[in-house]
Amino acid sequence: MVKYGLDYTRCRWILPLLLGIGVIFGIIALAGNGWLESQTLPYVQQASLWQNCRRPDQGGEWSCESLMGYAWGRAAAATYLVGFLLLVICFALAIIAFAIDTLRFNFIRGIGGLLFVAAVFSIMGLVIYPVKFSSEIEMTGINMFSWAYGFAWTTAIMEICLGFFFCCLPNYEDQILGNVKPTYFYSSP
């Protein structure tokens, strides 16, 4: 990407595309019911960020309770949701930043800083949830934090990594814009 510059059409949209993938992973995490699931048969417990569902046996009906009745449930949902909304804002700002012909590198560094703030909020929610869930809600059987919780962690890791990319990209402004003369190491005799 640095070799060809951000004007190179295939490289220009890589960072906003990765942010878009992070937004999709965040939506999957927010909507998924697989934050916590029973690991073995009979499957008796399943939880999301919003509710906890159980059933007494294999053929029984699921009974669900909202996690919003707990202070920690509201805190985990709120902090993860704030991190996700900041990620969506960064995605919109990245599209605007890379759509402009003349890049504003300080603007790009600001997006990176906002991504770090989003990662902090996301990680706070991702730490509150398992600690308080396992200590305050009785779990039956063998349970595991499952696929939706993994998508949430993937979103947080992408926020951190893309924050580094957005913050470091202005350091290579001259190389990206093509303002550096090539250095040749060959000298004639």
Summary of the structure (lengths in Angstrom):
residues: 189
radius of gyration: 22.1
end to end distance: 35.0
largest distance: 87.5
contacts: 559
relative contact order: 0.18
helix: 60%
strand: 9%
